[in-house]
């Protein structure tokens, strides 16, 4: 029972950390990153379709993203989707490939992105604390029902606290890495 609760909490914490990594991956750090386009959908024959399902997305240079549609008739729809997504890009195409030039970030914009990074990190830490609280409550409920002893309850609380502390350290590491990436000129 104790391991089951701990494993469930660990799984939820890993999902929260993955969610943080996805959110941070979508932040533009002055360098071309194909994940910037992950949330952009194209109206393709009446269905909202992700760009990476319609085209090959590549980063040939540090400041350029190329999008090569599998179906050349979808170029205008992809361009329109990028413009309406308001990512700050002005797509250009040669009939076969769409090129996105990633502009340099200003110091002010970098600071805004660092604040946003910290906000995402804080949201993830809150999620971790909520997962911990739920796991501890599950342990207390199991102890009341007689499924685990009082000693196992205390041991479980310690293990879950250690798990939470480790995950918070992981979050801090991810945030420091992203901040360094954003502030690098």
PyMOL CGO cylinders between C-alpha atoms (Angstrom):
from pymol import cmd
from pymol.cgo import CYLINDER

trace = [
    CYLINDER, 0.00, 0.00, 0.00, 2.81, 2.38, 0.96, 0.3, 1, 1, 1, 1, 1, 1,
    CYLINDER, 2.81, 2.38, 0.96, 4.74, 1.74, -2.27, 0.3, 1, 1, 1, 1, 1, 1,
    CYLINDER, 4.74, 1.74, -2.27, 1.56, 2.08, -4.32, 0.3, 1, 1, 1, 1, 1, 1,
    CYLINDER, 1.56, 2.08, -4.32, 0.86, 5.57, -2.90, 0.3, 1, 1, 1, 1, 1, 1,
    CYLINDER, 0.86, 5.57, -2.90, 4.50, 6.58, -3.34, 0.3, 1, 1, 1, 1, 1, 1,
    CYLINDER, 4.50, 6.58, -3.34, 4.61, 5.31, -6.95, 0.3, 1, 1, 1, 1, 1, 1,
    CYLINDER, 4.61, 5.31, -6.95, 1.38, 7.14, -7.78, 0.3, 1, 1, 1, 1, 1, 1,
    CYLINDER, 1.38, 7.14, -7.78, 2.79, 10.38, -6.34, 0.3, 1, 1, 1, 1, 1, 1,
    CYLINDER, 2.79, 10.38, -6.34, 6.06, 9.87, -8.24, 0.3, 1, 1, 1, 1, 1, 1,
    CYLINDER, 6.06, 9.87, -8.24, 4.19, 9.35, -11.54, 0.3, 1, 1, 1, 1, 1, 1,
    CYLINDER, 4.19, 9.35, -11.54, 2.15, 12.52, -11.02, 0.3, 1, 1, 1, 1, 1, 1,
    CYLINDER, 2.15, 12.52, -11.02, 5.30, 14.50, -10.15, 0.3, 1, 1, 1, 1, 1, 1,
    CYLINDER, 5.30, 14.50, -10.15, 7.04, 13.27, -13.30, 0.3, 1, 1, 1, 1, 1, 1,
    CYLINDER, 7.04, 13.27, -13.30, 4.03, 14.35, -15.38, 0.3, 1, 1, 1, 1, 1, 1,
    CYLINDER, 4.03, 14.35, -15.38, 4.12, 17.80, -13.76, 0.3, 1, 1, 1, 1, 1, 1,
    CYLINDER, 4.12, 17.80, -13.76, 7.86, 18.08, -14.53, 0.3, 1, 1, 1, 1, 1, 1,
    CYLINDER, 7.86, 18.08, -14.53, 7.27, 16.98, -18.15, 0.3, 1, 1, 1, 1, 1, 1,
    CYLINDER, 7.27, 16.98, -18.15, 4.52, 19.59, -18.42, 0.3, 1, 1, 1, 1, 1, 1,
    CYLINDER, 4.52, 19.59, -18.42, 6.97, 22.25, -17.19, 0.3, 1, 1, 1, 1, 1, 1,
    CYLINDER, 6.97, 22.25, -17.19, 9.55, 21.14, -19.77, 0.3, 1, 1, 1, 1, 1, 1,
    CYLINDER, 9.55, 21.14, -19.77, 6.92, 21.36, -22.54, 0.3, 1, 1, 1, 1, 1, 1,
    CYLINDER, 6.92, 21.36, -22.54, 5.88, 24.85, -21.41, 0.3, 1, 1, 1, 1, 1, 1,
    CYLINDER, 5.88, 24.85, -21.41, 9.49, 26.03, -21.29, 0.3, 1, 1, 1, 1, 1, 1,
    CYLINDER, 9.49, 26.03, -21.29, 10.23, 24.42, -24.66, 0.3, 1, 1, 1, 1, 1, 1,
    CYLINDER, 10.23, 24.42, -24.66, 7.65, 26.69, -26.23, 0.3, 1, 1, 1, 1, 1, 1,
    CYLINDER, 7.65, 26.69, -26.23, 9.40, 29.83, -24.98, 0.3, 1, 1, 1, 1, 1, 1,
    CYLINDER, 9.40, 29.83, -24.98, 11.48, 31.54, -27.62, 0.3, 1, 1, 1, 1, 1, 1,
    CYLINDER, 11.48, 31.54, -27.62, 15.00, 32.10, -26.31, 0.3, 1, 1, 1, 1, 1, 1,
    CYLINDER, 15.00, 32.10, -26.31, 16.47, 34.02, -29.26, 0.3, 1, 1, 1, 1, 1, 1,
    CYLINDER, 16.47, 34.02, -29.26, 17.58, 30.82, -30.90, 0.3, 1, 1, 1, 1, 1, 1,
    CYLINDER, 17.58, 30.82, -30.90, 15.60, 28.84, -33.46, 0.3, 1, 1, 1, 1, 1, 1,
    CYLINDER, 15.60, 28.84, -33.46, 13.67, 26.03, -31.78, 0.3, 1, 1, 1, 1, 1, 1,
    CYLINDER, 13.67, 26.03, -31.78, 11.16, 23.89, -33.71, 0.3, 1, 1, 1, 1, 1, 1,
    CYLINDER, 11.16, 23.89, -33.71, 9.10, 23.38, -30.51, 0.3, 1, 1, 1, 1, 1, 1,
    CYLINDER, 9.10, 23.38, -30.51, 7.96, 27.00, -30.80, 0.3, 1, 1, 1, 1, 1, 1,
    CYLINDER, 7.96, 27.00, -30.80, 5.55, 25.75, -33.49, 0.3, 1, 1, 1, 1, 1, 1,
    CYLINDER, 5.55, 25.75, -33.49, 4.16, 22.83, -31.45, 0.3, 1, 1, 1, 1, 1, 1,
    CYLINDER, 4.16, 22.83, -31.45, 0.99, 24.65, -30.40, 0.3, 1, 1, 1, 1, 1, 1,
    CYLINDER, 0.99, 24.65, -30.40, 0.33, 26.19, -33.83, 0.3, 1, 1, 1, 1, 1, 1,
    CYLINDER, 0.33, 26.19, -33.83, -2.50, 24.48, -35.68, 0.3, 1, 1, 1, 1, 1, 1,
    CYLINDER, -2.50, 24.48, -35.68, -3.34, 24.81, -39.36, 0.3, 1, 1, 1, 1, 1, 1,
    CYLINDER, -3.34, 24.81, -39.36, -6.84, 24.63, -40.82, 0.3, 1, 1, 1, 1, 1, 1,
    CYLINDER, -6.84, 24.63, -40.82, -6.14, 21.78, -43.25, 0.3, 1, 1, 1, 1, 1, 1,
    CYLINDER, -6.14, 21.78, -43.25, -9.22, 20.64, -45.15, 0.3, 1, 1, 1, 1, 1, 1,
    CYLINDER, -9.22, 20.64, -45.15, -11.45, 21.71, -42.28, 0.3, 1, 1, 1, 1, 1, 1,
    CYLINDER, -11.45, 21.71, -42.28, -9.45, 19.99, -39.53, 0.3, 1, 1, 1, 1, 1, 1,
    CYLINDER, -9.45, 19.99, -39.53, -7.13, 21.70, -37.05, 0.3, 1, 1, 1, 1, 1, 1,
    CYLINDER, -7.13, 21.70, -37.05, -3.81, 19.97, -37.69, 0.3, 1, 1, 1, 1, 1, 1,
    CYLINDER, -3.81, 19.97, -37.69, -0.41, 20.50, -36.04, 0.3, 1, 1, 1, 1, 1, 1,
    CYLINDER, -0.41, 20.50, -36.04, 2.31, 21.86, -38.33, 0.3, 1, 1, 1, 1, 1, 1,
    CYLINDER, 2.31, 21.86, -38.33, 4.64, 18.94, -37.58, 0.3, 1, 1, 1, 1, 1, 1,
    CYLINDER, 4.64, 18.94, -37.58, 1.99, 16.59, -39.02, 0.3, 1, 1, 1, 1, 1, 1,
    CYLINDER, 1.99, 16.59, -39.02, 1.74, 18.58, -42.26, 0.3, 1, 1, 1, 1, 1, 1,
    CYLINDER, 1.74, 18.58, -42.26, 5.39, 19.35, -42.82, 0.3, 1, 1, 1, 1, 1, 1,
    CYLINDER, 5.39, 19.35, -42.82, 8.98, 18.62, -42.00, 0.3, 1, 1, 1, 1, 1, 1,
    CYLINDER, 8.98, 18.62, -42.00, 10.27, 21.23, -39.51, 0.3, 1, 1, 1, 1, 1, 1,
    CYLINDER, 10.27, 21.23, -39.51, 14.04, 21.76, -39.34, 0.3, 1, 1, 1, 1, 1, 1,
    CYLINDER, 14.04, 21.76, -39.34, 16.59, 24.20, -37.94, 0.3, 1, 1, 1, 1, 1, 1,
    CYLINDER, 16.59, 24.20, -37.94, 19.37, 24.55, -40.55, 0.3, 1, 1, 1, 1, 1, 1,
    CYLINDER, 19.37, 24.55, -40.55, 20.90, 27.62, -38.88, 0.3, 1, 1, 1, 1, 1, 1,
    CYLINDER, 20.90, 27.62, -38.88, 20.88, 29.10, -35.36, 0.3, 1, 1, 1, 1, 1, 1,
    CYLINDER, 20.88, 29.10, -35.36, 18.35, 31.80, -36.32, 0.3, 1, 1, 1, 1, 1, 1,
    CYLINDER, 18.35, 31.80, -36.32, 16.24, 30.06, -38.96, 0.3, 1, 1, 1, 1, 1, 1,
    CYLINDER, 16.24, 30.06, -38.96, 13.45, 27.49, -38.97, 0.3, 1, 1, 1, 1, 1, 1,
    CYLINDER, 13.45, 27.49, -38.97, 12.45, 25.83, -42.23, 0.3, 1, 1, 1, 1, 1, 1,
    CYLINDER, 12.45, 25.83, -42.23, 9.09, 24.22, -42.84, 0.3, 1, 1, 1, 1, 1, 1,
    CYLINDER, 9.09, 24.22, -42.84, 8.77, 21.95, -45.85, 0.3, 1, 1, 1, 1, 1, 1,
    CYLINDER, 8.77, 21.95, -45.85, 5.13, 20.88, -46.33, 0.3, 1, 1, 1, 1, 1, 1,
    CYLINDER, 5.13, 20.88, -46.33, 4.44, 17.35, -47.53, 0.3, 1, 1, 1, 1, 1, 1,
    CYLINDER, 4.44, 17.35, -47.53, 1.63, 18.84, -49.64, 0.3, 1, 1, 1, 1, 1, 1,
    CYLINDER, 1.63, 18.84, -49.64, 2.76, 22.05, -51.38, 0.3, 1, 1, 1, 1, 1, 1,
    CYLINDER, 2.76, 22.05, -51.38, -0.83, 23.31, -51.58, 0.3, 1, 1, 1, 1, 1, 1,
    CYLINDER, -0.83, 23.31, -51.58, -0.84, 23.77, -47.80, 0.3, 1, 1, 1, 1, 1, 1,
    CYLINDER, -0.84, 23.77, -47.80, 1.92, 26.44, -47.82, 0.3, 1, 1, 1, 1, 1, 1,
    CYLINDER, 1.92, 26.44, -47.82, -0.48, 29.40, -47.66, 0.3, 1, 1, 1, 1, 1, 1,
    CYLINDER, -0.48, 29.40, -47.66, -2.52, 27.78, -44.86, 0.3, 1, 1, 1, 1, 1, 1,
    CYLINDER, -2.52, 27.78, -44.86, 0.65, 27.15, -42.82, 0.3, 1, 1, 1, 1, 1, 1,
    CYLINDER, 0.65, 27.15, -42.82, 1.83, 30.75, -43.37, 0.3, 1, 1, 1, 1, 1, 1,
    CYLINDER, 1.83, 30.75, -43.37, -1.56, 32.07, -42.29, 0.3, 1, 1, 1, 1, 1, 1,
    CYLINDER, -1.56, 32.07, -42.29, -1.53, 29.90, -39.14, 0.3, 1, 1, 1, 1, 1, 1,
    CYLINDER, -1.53, 29.90, -39.14, 1.95, 31.17, -38.18, 0.3, 1, 1, 1, 1, 1, 1,
    CYLINDER, 1.95, 31.17, -38.18, 0.88, 34.79, -38.67, 0.3, 1, 1, 1, 1, 1, 1,
    CYLINDER, 0.88, 34.79, -38.67, -2.32, 34.37, -36.64, 0.3, 1, 1, 1, 1, 1, 1,
    CYLINDER, -2.32, 34.37, -36.64, -0.43, 32.56, -33.85, 0.3, 1, 1, 1, 1, 1, 1,
    CYLINDER, -0.43, 32.56, -33.85, 1.33, 35.89, -33.19, 0.3, 1, 1, 1, 1, 1, 1,
    CYLINDER, 1.33, 35.89, -33.19, 4.75, 34.39, -32.55, 0.3, 1, 1, 1, 1, 1, 1,
    CYLINDER, 4.75, 34.39, -32.55, 6.55, 37.45, -33.87, 0.3, 1, 1, 1, 1, 1, 1,
    CYLINDER, 6.55, 37.45, -33.87, 7.66, 35.75, -37.10, 0.3, 1, 1, 1, 1, 1, 1,
    CYLINDER, 7.66, 35.75, -37.10, 7.19, 36.91, -40.65, 0.3, 1, 1, 1, 1, 1, 1,
    CYLINDER, 7.19, 36.91, -40.65, 7.19, 33.76, -42.79, 0.3, 1, 1, 1, 1, 1, 1,
    CYLINDER, 7.19, 33.76, -42.79, 8.59, 33.84, -46.32, 0.3, 1, 1, 1, 1, 1, 1,
    CYLINDER, 8.59, 33.84, -46.32, 8.35, 31.06, -48.89, 0.3, 1, 1, 1, 1, 1, 1,
    CYLINDER, 8.35, 31.06, -48.89, 9.79, 30.15, -52.25, 0.3, 1, 1, 1, 1, 1, 1,
    CYLINDER, 9.79, 30.15, -52.25, 6.88, 27.92, -53.26, 0.3, 1, 1, 1, 1, 1, 1,
    CYLINDER, 6.88, 27.92, -53.26, 8.35, 24.81, -51.63, 0.3, 1, 1, 1, 1, 1, 1,
    CYLINDER, 8.35, 24.81, -51.63, 9.80, 25.82, -48.25, 0.3, 1, 1, 1, 1, 1, 1,
    CYLINDER, 9.80, 25.82, -48.25, 8.67, 28.34, -45.62, 0.3, 1, 1, 1, 1, 1, 1,
    CYLINDER, 8.67, 28.34, -45.62, 11.50, 30.12, -43.83, 0.3, 1, 1, 1, 1, 1, 1,
    CYLINDER, 11.50, 30.12, -43.83, 11.13, 31.76, -40.44, 0.3, 1, 1, 1, 1, 1, 1,
    CYLINDER, 11.13, 31.76, -40.44, 13.92, 34.08, -39.33, 0.3, 1, 1, 1, 1, 1, 1,
    CYLINDER, 13.92, 34.08, -39.33, 14.14, 34.25, -35.53, 0.3, 1, 1, 1, 1, 1, 1,
    CYLINDER, 14.14, 34.25, -35.53, 14.88, 37.86, -34.53, 0.3, 1, 1, 1, 1, 1, 1,
    CYLINDER, 14.88, 37.86, -34.53, 17.29, 38.79, -31.71, 0.3, 1, 1, 1, 1, 1, 1,
    CYLINDER, 17.29, 38.79, -31.71, 15.61, 39.28, -28.34, 0.3, 1, 1, 1, 1, 1, 1,
    CYLINDER, 15.61, 39.28, -28.34, 15.87, 42.65, -26.63, 0.3, 1, 1, 1, 1, 1, 1,
    CYLINDER, 15.87, 42.65, -26.63, 17.11, 42.82, -23.03, 0.3, 1, 1, 1, 1, 1, 1,
    CYLINDER, 17.11, 42.82, -23.03, 13.61, 43.82, -21.90, 0.3, 1, 1, 1, 1, 1, 1,
    CYLINDER, 13.61, 43.82, -21.90, 12.03, 40.85, -23.67, 0.3, 1, 1, 1, 1, 1, 1,
    CYLINDER, 12.03, 40.85, -23.67, 14.63, 38.50, -22.15, 0.3, 1, 1, 1, 1, 1, 1,
    CYLINDER, 14.63, 38.50, -22.15, 13.72, 39.74, -18.66, 0.3, 1, 1, 1, 1, 1, 1,
    CYLINDER, 13.72, 39.74, -18.66, 10.01, 39.19, -19.40, 0.3, 1, 1, 1, 1, 1, 1,
    CYLINDER, 10.01, 39.19, -19.40, 10.76, 35.64, -20.54, 0.3, 1, 1, 1, 1, 1, 1,
    CYLINDER, 10.76, 35.64, -20.54, 12.77, 34.98, -17.35, 0.3, 1, 1, 1, 1, 1, 1,
    CYLINDER, 12.77, 34.98, -17.35, 9.77, 36.18, -15.29, 0.3, 1, 1, 1, 1, 1, 1,
    CYLINDER, 9.77, 36.18, -15.29, 7.51, 33.89, -17.29, 0.3, 1, 1, 1, 1, 1, 1,
    CYLINDER, 7.51, 33.89, -17.29, 9.95, 31.01, -16.75, 0.3, 1, 1, 1, 1, 1, 1,
    CYLINDER, 9.95, 31.01, -16.75, 9.87, 31.63, -12.99, 0.3, 1, 1, 1, 1, 1, 1,
    CYLINDER, 9.87, 31.63, -12.99, 6.06, 31.74, -13.07, 0.3, 1, 1, 1, 1, 1, 1,
    CYLINDER, 6.06, 31.74, -13.07, 5.93, 28.35, -14.82, 0.3, 1, 1, 1, 1, 1, 1,
    CYLINDER, 5.93, 28.35, -14.82, 8.42, 27.00, -12.27, 0.3, 1, 1, 1, 1, 1, 1,
    CYLINDER, 8.42, 27.00, -12.27, 6.35, 28.27, -9.33, 0.3, 1, 1, 1, 1, 1, 1,
    CYLINDER, 6.35, 28.27, -9.33, 3.19, 26.70, -10.81, 0.3, 1, 1, 1, 1, 1, 1,
    CYLINDER, 3.19, 26.70, -10.81, 5.04, 23.39, -11.09, 0.3, 1, 1, 1, 1, 1, 1,
    CYLINDER, 5.04, 23.39, -11.09, 6.25, 23.64, -7.47, 0.3, 1, 1, 1, 1, 1, 1,
    CYLINDER, 6.25, 23.64, -7.47, 2.67, 24.28, -6.32, 0.3, 1, 1, 1, 1, 1, 1,
    CYLINDER, 2.67, 24.28, -6.32, 1.58, 21.21, -8.29, 0.3, 1, 1, 1, 1, 1, 1,
    CYLINDER, 1.58, 21.21, -8.29, 4.31, 19.18, -6.53, 0.3, 1, 1, 1, 1, 1, 1,
    CYLINDER, 4.31, 19.18, -6.53, 3.15, 20.37, -3.11, 0.3, 1, 1, 1, 1, 1, 1,
    CYLINDER, 3.15, 20.37, -3.11, -0.45, 19.48, -3.97, 0.3, 1, 1, 1, 1, 1, 1,
    CYLINDER, -0.45, 19.48, -3.97, 0.65, 16.00, -5.06, 0.3, 1, 1, 1, 1, 1, 1,
    CYLINDER, 0.65, 16.00, -5.06, 2.57, 15.63, -1.78, 0.3, 1, 1, 1, 1, 1, 1,
    CYLINDER, 2.57, 15.63, -1.78, -0.45, 16.78, 0.24, 0.3, 1, 1, 1, 1, 1, 1,
    CYLINDER, -0.45, 16.78, 0.24, -2.71, 14.28, -1.55, 0.3, 1, 1, 1, 1, 1, 1,
    CYLINDER, -2.71, 14.28, -1.55, -0.21, 11.41, -1.04, 0.3, 1, 1, 1, 1, 1, 1,
    CYLINDER, -0.21, 11.41, -1.04, 0.15, 12.20, 2.68, 0.3, 1, 1, 1, 1, 1, 1,
    CYLINDER, 0.15, 12.20, 2.68, -3.64, 12.32, 3.01, 0.3, 1, 1, 1, 1, 1, 1,
    CYLINDER, -3.64, 12.32, 3.01, -3.87, 8.92, 1.27, 0.3, 1, 1, 1, 1, 1, 1,
    CYLINDER, -3.87, 8.92, 1.27, -1.33, 7.56, 3.77, 0.3, 1, 1, 1, 1, 1, 1,
    CYLINDER, -1.33, 7.56, 3.77, -3.33, 8.92, 6.71, 0.3, 1, 1, 1, 1, 1, 1,
    CYLINDER, -3.33, 8.92, 6.71, -6.53, 7.44, 5.30, 0.3, 1, 1, 1, 1, 1, 1,
    CYLINDER, -6.53, 7.44, 5.30, -4.80, 4.06, 4.85, 0.3, 1, 1, 1, 1, 1, 1,
    CYLINDER, -4.80, 4.06, 4.85, -3.58, 4.22, 8.47, 0.3, 1, 1, 1, 1, 1, 1,
    CYLINDER, -3.58, 4.22, 8.47, -7.10, 5.01, 9.73, 0.3, 1, 1, 1, 1, 1, 1,
    CYLINDER, -7.10, 5.01, 9.73, -8.45, 2.03, 7.78, 0.3, 1, 1, 1, 1, 1, 1,
    CYLINDER, -8.45, 2.03, 7.78, -5.79, -0.17, 9.36, 0.3, 1, 1, 1, 1, 1, 1,
    CYLINDER, -5.79, -0.17, 9.36, -4.04, -0.93, 6.05, 0.3, 1, 1, 1, 1, 1, 1,
    CYLINDER, -4.04, -0.93, 6.05, -0.70, 0.44, 7.29, 0.3, 1, 1, 1, 1, 1, 1,
    CYLINDER, -0.70, 0.44, 7.29, 0.78, 0.93, 10.76, 0.3, 1, 1, 1, 1, 1, 1,
    CYLINDER, 0.78, 0.93, 10.76, 1.63, 4.26, 12.40, 0.3, 1, 1, 1, 1, 1, 1,
    CYLINDER, 1.63, 4.26, 12.40, 5.34, 3.60, 11.81, 0.3, 1, 1, 1, 1, 1, 1,
    CYLINDER, 5.34, 3.60, 11.81, 4.69, 2.97, 8.11, 0.3, 1, 1, 1, 1, 1, 1,
    CYLINDER, 4.69, 2.97, 8.11, 2.70, 6.23, 8.01, 0.3, 1, 1, 1, 1, 1, 1,
    CYLINDER, 2.70, 6.23, 8.01, 5.66, 8.21, 9.38, 0.3, 1, 1, 1, 1, 1, 1,
    CYLINDER, 5.66, 8.21, 9.38, 8.11, 6.39, 7.09, 0.3, 1, 1, 1, 1, 1, 1,
    CYLINDER, 8.11, 6.39, 7.09, 5.84, 7.06, 4.11, 0.3, 1, 1, 1, 1, 1, 1,
    CYLINDER, 5.84, 7.06, 4.11, 5.56, 10.76, 4.98, 0.3, 1, 1, 1, 1, 1, 1,
    CYLINDER, 5.56, 10.76, 4.98, 9.36, 11.00, 5.12, 0.3, 1, 1, 1, 1, 1, 1,
    CYLINDER, 9.36, 11.00, 5.12, 9.76, 9.22, 1.77, 0.3, 1, 1, 1, 1, 1, 1,
    CYLINDER, 9.76, 9.22, 1.77, 7.16, 11.40, 0.07, 0.3, 1, 1, 1, 1, 1, 1,
    CYLINDER, 7.16, 11.40, 0.07, 8.79, 14.55, 1.51, 0.3, 1, 1, 1, 1, 1, 1,
    CYLINDER, 8.79, 14.55, 1.51, 12.17, 13.39, 0.19, 0.3, 1, 1, 1, 1, 1, 1,
    CYLINDER, 12.17, 13.39, 0.19, 10.61, 12.68, -3.22, 0.3, 1, 1, 1, 1, 1, 1,
    CYLINDER, 10.61, 12.68, -3.22, 9.06, 16.17, -3.24, 0.3, 1, 1, 1, 1, 1, 1,
    CYLINDER, 9.06, 16.17, -3.24, 12.36, 17.80, -2.24, 0.3, 1, 1, 1, 1, 1, 1,
    CYLINDER, 12.36, 17.80, -2.24, 14.20, 15.96, -5.02, 0.3, 1, 1, 1, 1, 1, 1,
    CYLINDER, 14.20, 15.96, -5.02, 11.63, 17.03, -7.62, 0.3, 1, 1, 1, 1, 1, 1,
    CYLINDER, 11.63, 17.03, -7.62, 11.78, 20.66, -6.44, 0.3, 1, 1, 1, 1, 1, 1,
    CYLINDER, 11.78, 20.66, -6.44, 15.58, 20.51, -6.92, 0.3, 1, 1, 1, 1, 1, 1,
    CYLINDER, 15.58, 20.51, -6.92, 14.98, 19.17, -10.44, 0.3, 1, 1, 1, 1, 1, 1,
    CYLINDER, 14.98, 19.17, -10.44, 12.64, 22.09, -11.13, 0.3, 1, 1, 1, 1, 1, 1,
    CYLINDER, 12.64, 22.09, -11.13, 15.27, 24.55, -9.88, 0.3, 1, 1, 1, 1, 1, 1,
    CYLINDER, 15.27, 24.55, -9.88, 17.85, 22.97, -12.20, 0.3, 1, 1, 1, 1, 1, 1,
    CYLINDER, 17.85, 22.97, -12.20, 15.53, 23.15, -15.21, 0.3, 1, 1, 1, 1, 1, 1,
    CYLINDER, 15.53, 23.15, -15.21, 14.73, 26.80, -14.45, 0.3, 1, 1, 1, 1, 1, 1,
    CYLINDER, 14.73, 26.80, -14.45, 18.39, 27.79, -14.06, 0.3, 1, 1, 1, 1, 1, 1,
    CYLINDER, 18.39, 27.79, -14.06, 19.20, 26.11, -17.38, 0.3, 1, 1, 1, 1, 1, 1,
    CYLINDER, 19.20, 26.11, -17.38, 16.35, 27.90, -19.18, 0.3, 1, 1, 1, 1, 1, 1,
    CYLINDER, 16.35, 27.90, -19.18, 17.23, 31.28, -17.61, 0.3, 1, 1, 1, 1, 1, 1,
    CYLINDER, 17.23, 31.28, -17.61, 20.84, 30.90, -18.74, 0.3, 1, 1, 1, 1, 1, 1,
    CYLINDER, 20.84, 30.90, -18.74, 19.62, 30.02, -22.25, 0.3, 1, 1, 1, 1, 1, 1,
    CYLINDER, 19.62, 30.02, -22.25, 17.32, 33.06, -22.35, 0.3, 1, 1, 1, 1, 1, 1,
    CYLINDER, 17.32, 33.06, -22.35, 19.90, 35.52, -21.01, 0.3, 1, 1, 1, 1, 1, 1,
    CYLINDER, 19.90, 35.52, -21.01, 22.69, 34.28, -23.32, 0.3, 1, 1, 1, 1, 1, 1,
    CYLINDER, 22.69, 34.28, -23.32, 23.26, 36.90, -26.01, 0.3, 1, 1, 1, 1, 1, 1,
]
cmd.load_cgo(trace, "trace")
